[in-house]
Amino acid sequence: MKGSSVISMLIVFAIVQLMVTQGEGLDCGQVNSSLATCIPFLTGSEASPSASCCGGIKNLKKLAPTTADRRAACECIKTAASHYPTIKDDAASSLPKKCGVDINIPISKSTNCQAIN
């Protein structure tokens, strides 16, 4: 009986640790990698996002399940966008919808990332 309660406590502890650390580790490299194939669409070189771009948007959604993750991803997007002055704002704002993904992260150079829920 005592052994089973110890095991139960260890399982609960592991689940709590997983929940606490789930969003940790999101970095701009992951965000940039997810959106890299979208640059041709965002700069107007392509009329629609590629399948790999939309796959990256779906991956971004998985990477950012929490508000803190979405805010961090937003800051990464803003920083990356500053390196591409030819990004078209209308293409950026329409990207998630064109890919059929609601990521709850506005893709824009001017988003207030702290306002994201």
HUQUIGI-V475286 format. One record per backbone hydrogen bond with DSSP energy under -1.0 kcal/mol. NH is the residue of the N-H (numbers start at 1). CO is the residue of the C=O. Records with the same first field share a line. If there is no record, write none. Layout:
NH->CO ; CO
This chain:
5->1
6->2
7->3
8->4
9->5
10->6
11->7
12->8
13->9
14->10
15->11
16->12
17->13
18->14
19->15
20->16
21->17
26->23
31->27
32->28
33->29
34->30
35->31
36->32
38->35
39->36
42->38
43->39
44->41
45->40
46->40
54->50
55->51
56->52
57->53
58->54
59->55
60->56
61->57
62->58
63->59
64->60
70->66
71->67
72->68
73->69
74->70
75->71
76->72
77->73
78->74
79->75
80->76
81->77
82->78
83->80
84->81
87->84
88->42
92->88
93->89
94->90
95->91
98->94
99->95
100->97
101->96
113->111
115->112
116->113
